[in-house]
């Protein structure tokens, strides 16, 4: 089987206040999926933890120090973003899980893929700021790790309902990392206009696909077929990474896009096929949002179905 899952029972240990959508039950759903995958003969690997060196490729020292300072206590960073006593350890494990998944994809044969099942999510965390439920930007740390390992170019595609502002800004001036995001707009965090295309040497290496509330499968798939896929194909990355947030699902309580489970499956299948063209089929999926547990499970099963 070409797909490996990266998972840990420890992701439940990042605790948020009662009623918070990014709740520990999400980790339980991810772990149950990994257990089922393993029972069916799939390989599930434990992640390593990200080191300071790993995190400092994409975060400032001040930011890392600020998250470290929350160890052993519960804090509120902003109205959406909280820590509990173990949150620094768990967020480092989430970032490290992405690095583990990248190593498996890069070191494996053609078609090697990893599905990294983590929480908290990461794509809102900026170089110097935690926000939007996110403490460290796991997928950004992963892309930087892939670059350090010798990948000349990395592409990140983000189909979470929210714009991946942190990932965008971290690589906004970097021509070696292409970032494409489809997202509800205007919506949290307020970024992601089509006019945001990169800066300096990075101009043209950011692609935003803003979508109106209520947008359904057919239009989203059309935007991928006409914009995202041709742009990634032209970029010719050595690795494709996907911020796999499932809060664009029609059942999700936070967003108002109307992607179906089958729609997510088709988007994912198209991206996997694209990777087969441009980077030997090597893909790393990283979970982001997705707050209806049934939709989260069903969409991840679709990812496994089209990627294994």
C-alpha positions as CSV (number, residue, x, y, z in Angstrom):
1,X,0.0,0.0,0.0
2,X,1.4,3.4,-1.0
3,X,-0.3,5.3,1.8
4,X,1.0,5.6,5.4
5,X,-0.9,7.2,8.2
6,X,0.9,9.2,10.9
7,X,-1.1,9.3,14.2
8,X,-0.7,9.5,18.0
9,X,-3.1,9.0,20.9
10,X,-1.5,12.1,22.5
11,X,-3.4,14.6,20.3
12,X,-6.3,14.3,22.7
13,X,-4.1,16.0,25.4
14,X,-4.5,19.5,23.9
15,X,-7.5,20.6,25.8
16,X,-9.8,23.5,24.9
17,X,-12.6,25.1,26.9
18,X,-16.0,23.5,27.0
19,X,-18.0,24.2,23.8
20,X,-14.9,25.0,21.7
21,X,-15.2,23.5,18.2
22,X,-11.6,22.4,18.2
23,X,-12.3,19.8,20.9
24,X,-10.5,16.7,22.0
25,X,-13.2,14.5,20.5
26,X,-11.7,15.4,17.1
27,X,-8.5,13.6,18.2
28,X,-10.6,10.6,19.2
29,X,-12.2,10.5,15.7
30,X,-8.7,10.7,14.1
31,X,-7.3,7.9,16.3
32,X,-10.3,5.6,15.6
33,X,-9.8,6.1,11.9
34,X,-6.1,5.2,12.3
35,X,-7.0,2.1,14.3
36,X,-9.4,1.0,11.6
37,X,-6.8,1.5,8.9
38,X,-4.3,-0.6,10.8
39,X,-6.8,-3.4,11.4
40,X,-7.3,-3.5,7.6
41,X,-3.6,-4.0,7.1
42,X,-2.5,-0.4,6.7
43,X,0.7,1.0,8.2
44,X,0.3,3.6,11.0
45,X,3.4,5.2,12.4
46,X,4.1,7.3,15.5
47,X,5.3,10.8,14.9
48,X,8.4,12.4,16.3
49,X,8.3,15.8,18.0
50,X,9.4,19.0,16.2
51,X,12.6,20.5,17.7
52,X,13.3,24.2,18.1
53,X,15.4,24.0,15.0
54,X,12.5,22.6,13.0
55,X,10.1,25.3,14.3
56,X,12.6,28.2,13.8
57,X,12.7,27.6,10.1
58,X,9.2,29.2,9.9
59,X,8.7,30.9,13.3
60,X,10.5,33.6,15.2
61,X,12.3,32.8,18.4
62,X,10.0,35.1,20.3
63,X,7.0,33.1,19.1
64,X,8.5,29.8,20.1
65,X,9.4,31.2,23.5
66,X,5.8,32.5,24.0
67,X,4.3,29.1,23.4
68,X,6.9,27.4,25.6
69,X,6.0,29.8,28.3
70,X,2.5,28.3,28.4
71,X,3.7,24.9,29.5
72,X,2.0,23.6,32.5
73,X,-0.9,26.0,32.5
74,X,-4.1,27.0,30.7
75,X,-4.0,30.3,28.8
76,X,-6.0,32.3,26.4
77,X,-4.0,33.7,23.5
78,X,-7.0,35.3,21.8
79,X,-10.8,34.7,21.8
80,X,-10.4,31.6,19.6
81,X,-7.0,30.2,20.6
82,X,-6.2,28.5,23.9
83,X,-3.5,26.4,25.5
84,X,-3.7,23.7,28.2
85,X,-0.7,22.4,30.3
86,X,0.4,20.0,27.5
87,X,-0.3,22.1,24.5
88,X,3.2,23.1,23.6
89,X,4.2,19.4,23.6
90,X,1.2,18.4,21.5
91,X,1.6,21.2,19.0
92,X,5.2,20.2,18.6
93,X,4.1,16.6,18.1
94,X,1.7,17.9,15.4
95,X,4.4,19.7,13.6
96,X,6.8,16.7,14.0
97,X,4.1,14.4,12.6
98,X,4.2,16.3,9.4
99,X,8.0,16.0,9.3
100,X,7.6,12.2,9.9
101,X,5.1,12.1,7.0
102,X,7.4,14.0,4.7
103,X,10.3,11.7,5.5
104,X,8.2,8.6,4.7
105,X,7.0,10.2,1.4
106,X,10.5,11.3,0.3
107,X,12.3,8.2,1.3
108,X,9.8,5.8,-0.2
109,X,9.4,4.6,-3.8
110,X,7.4,6.4,-6.4
111,X,3.8,7.0,-5.3
112,X,4.6,7.1,-1.6
113,X,2.0,9.2,0.3
114,X,1.3,10.1,3.9
115,X,-1.9,11.2,5.7
116,X,-0.9,13.1,8.8
117,X,-3.8,13.0,11.4
118,X,-3.1,15.8,13.8
119,X,-4.6,18.5,16.1
120,X,-4.4,21.3,16.8
121,X,-4.5,22.6,13.2
122,X,-1.7,24.9,12.1
123,X,-2.4,26.9,8.9
124,X,-3.4,30.1,10.7
125,X,-0.3,30.4,12.8
126,X,2.0,33.1,11.4
127,X,5.7,33.4,11.9
128,X,5.3,35.4,15.1
129,X,1.7,34.8,16.1
130,X,-0.7,32.0,17.2
131,X,-4.3,32.4,16.1
132,X,-7.4,30.7,14.8
133,X,-6.9,27.6,17.0
134,X,-3.4,27.2,15.7
135,X,-0.1,27.4,17.8
136,X,2.6,26.3,15.3
137,X,2.2,26.1,11.6
138,X,2.8,22.4,11.0
139,X,2.5,22.3,7.2
140,X,4.8,25.3,6.9
141,X,7.4,23.6,9.1
142,X,6.9,20.6,6.9
143,X,7.5,22.5,3.7
144,X,10.7,24.0,5.1
145,X,11.8,20.6,6.2
146,X,11.3,19.2,2.7
147,X,13.3,22.1,1.3
148,X,16.1,21.4,3.9
149,X,16.1,17.8,2.8
150,X,16.8,18.9,-0.8
151,X,13.4,19.5,-2.5
152,X,14.0,22.4,-4.8
153,X,10.3,23.3,-4.9
154,X,7.3,22.4,-2.7
155,X,3.6,23.1,-3.5
156,X,1.0,23.5,-0.8
157,X,-2.7,23.3,-1.7
158,X,-5.2,24.3,1.1
159,X,-8.8,23.4,0.7
160,X,-9.9,24.3,4.3
161,X,-12.9,26.7,4.4
162,X,-10.7,29.3,6.0
163,X,-7.8,31.0,4.2
164,X,-4.4,29.7,5.3
165,X,-3.1,33.1,6.2
166,X,-0.1,31.8,8.2
167,X,1.1,29.6,5.5
168,X,0.7,32.3,2.9
169,X,2.6,35.0,4.8
170,X,5.4,32.7,5.8
171,X,6.2,31.9,2.1
172,X,4.9,35.2,0.6
173,X,8.3,36.2,-0.7
174,X,9.6,32.7,-1.4
175,X,9.6,31.5,-5.0
176,X,10.5,27.9,-3.9
177,X,7.1,27.3,-2.2
178,X,3.9,27.7,-4.2
179,X,0.8,28.2,-2.1
180,X,-2.8,27.9,-3.4
181,X,-5.8,28.3,-1.2
182,X,-9.6,28.0,-1.9
183,X,-11.7,29.4,0.9
184,X,-14.9,31.1,1.8
185,X,-14.5,34.9,1.3
186,X,-15.1,37.3,3.0
187,X,-14.7,35.2,6.1
188,X,-12.2,34.6,8.9
189,X,-9.4,35.6,9.0
190,X,-10.1,38.3,6.4
191,X,-7.2,37.5,4.1
192,X,-7.1,35.6,0.9
193,X,-8.2,38.1,-1.8
194,X,-7.4,37.1,-5.4
195,X,-5.1,40.1,-5.5
196,X,-2.8,38.5,-2.9
197,X,-0.2,36.9,-5.3
198,X,3.1,37.1,-3.5
199,X,5.7,39.8,-3.1
200,X,9.2,40.4,-4.4
201,X,10.8,37.2,-5.6
202,X,7.6,35.4,-4.5
203,X,5.3,37.3,-6.8
204,X,3.1,34.9,-8.7
205,X,3.7,32.0,-6.4
206,X,0.6,32.6,-4.3
207,X,-2.8,31.7,-5.8
208,X,-6.1,32.5,-3.9
209,X,-9.5,31.3,-4.9
210,X,-12.1,33.3,-2.9
211,X,-15.5,31.6,-2.9
212,X,-18.9,33.0,-1.9
213,X,-20.9,31.4,0.9
214,X,-23.0,28.6,-0.5
215,X,-20.6,27.6,-3.3
216,X,-21.1,23.9,-4.2
217,X,-19.1,21.1,-5.6
218,X,-19.4,21.9,-9.3
219,X,-18.0,25.5,-9.0
220,X,-15.2,24.5,-6.6
221,X,-14.1,21.7,-8.8
222,X,-14.2,24.0,-11.8
223,X,-11.9,26.5,-10.1
224,X,-9.5,23.7,-9.3
225,X,-9.6,22.4,-12.9
226,X,-9.0,25.8,-14.5
227,X,-6.8,27.5,-11.9
228,X,-5.2,25.4,-9.2
229,X,-4.2,22.3,-11.1
230,X,-2.7,24.1,-14.1
231,X,-0.7,26.4,-11.8
232,X,0.7,23.5,-9.8
233,X,1.5,21.7,-13.0
234,X,3.4,24.7,-14.3
235,X,5.3,25.0,-11.0
236,X,6.5,21.4,-11.2
237,X,7.1,20.8,-7.4
238,X,9.2,18.0,-6.0
239,X,6.5,17.4,-3.4
240,X,2.8,18.2,-3.1
241,X,1.4,19.0,0.4
242,X,-2.3,19.4,1.1
243,X,-3.8,21.3,4.0
244,X,-6.7,18.9,4.3
245,X,-9.3,20.9,6.3
246,X,-12.8,19.5,5.9
247,X,-14.8,22.5,7.3
248,X,-15.8,23.4,3.7
249,X,-18.2,20.4,4.0
250,X,-21.9,21.1,3.8
251,X,-22.5,19.8,7.3
252,X,-19.7,21.8,9.0
253,X,-21.0,24.2,11.8
254,X,-18.4,26.9,11.2
255,X,-18.4,27.5,7.4
256,X,-21.0,28.1,4.7
257,X,-19.4,26.4,1.7
258,X,-21.3,23.3,0.4
259,X,-18.8,20.7,-0.6
260,X,-20.0,17.2,-0.2
261,X,-18.0,14.2,0.9
262,X,-17.9,13.0,-2.7
263,X,-16.7,16.5,-3.8
264,X,-13.8,16.3,-1.4
265,X,-13.0,12.8,-2.8
266,X,-13.0,14.1,-6.4
267,X,-10.8,17.1,-5.4
268,X,-8.4,14.9,-3.6
269,X,-8.3,12.3,-6.5
270,X,-7.5,15.1,-9.0
271,X,-4.6,16.4,-6.8
272,X,-3.2,12.9,-6.3
273,X,-3.4,12.4,-10.1
274,X,-1.6,15.7,-10.6
275,X,1.2,14.6,-8.2
276,X,1.6,11.5,-10.3
277,X,2.4,13.9,-13.2
278,X,4.7,16.3,-11.5
279,X,6.4,14.8,-8.4
280,X,6.3,11.0,-8.7
281,X,3.0,10.8,-6.9
282,X,4.5,12.0,-3.6
283,X,1.8,13.7,-1.5
284,X,1.6,14.6,2.2
285,X,-1.9,15.4,3.6
286,X,-2.1,17.3,6.8
287,X,-5.4,17.7,8.7
288,X,-6.5,21.2,9.5
289,X,-10.2,22.1,10.3
290,X,-13.3,20.0,10.1
291,X,-15.7,20.2,13.1
292,X,-18.6,17.9,12.2
293,X,-17.2,14.6,13.4
294,X,-19.2,12.5,10.9
295,X,-18.1,14.6,8.0
296,X,-14.5,14.6,9.2
297,X,-14.5,10.8,9.3
298,X,-16.2,10.4,6.0
299,X,-14.0,12.8,4.2
300,X,-10.8,11.2,5.6
301,X,-12.1,7.8,4.4
302,X,-12.4,9.3,1.0
303,X,-8.9,10.6,1.1
304,X,-7.7,7.1,2.1
305,X,-9.8,5.5,-0.7
306,X,-8.4,7.7,-3.5
307,X,-4.8,7.8,-2.1
308,X,-4.0,4.2,-0.9
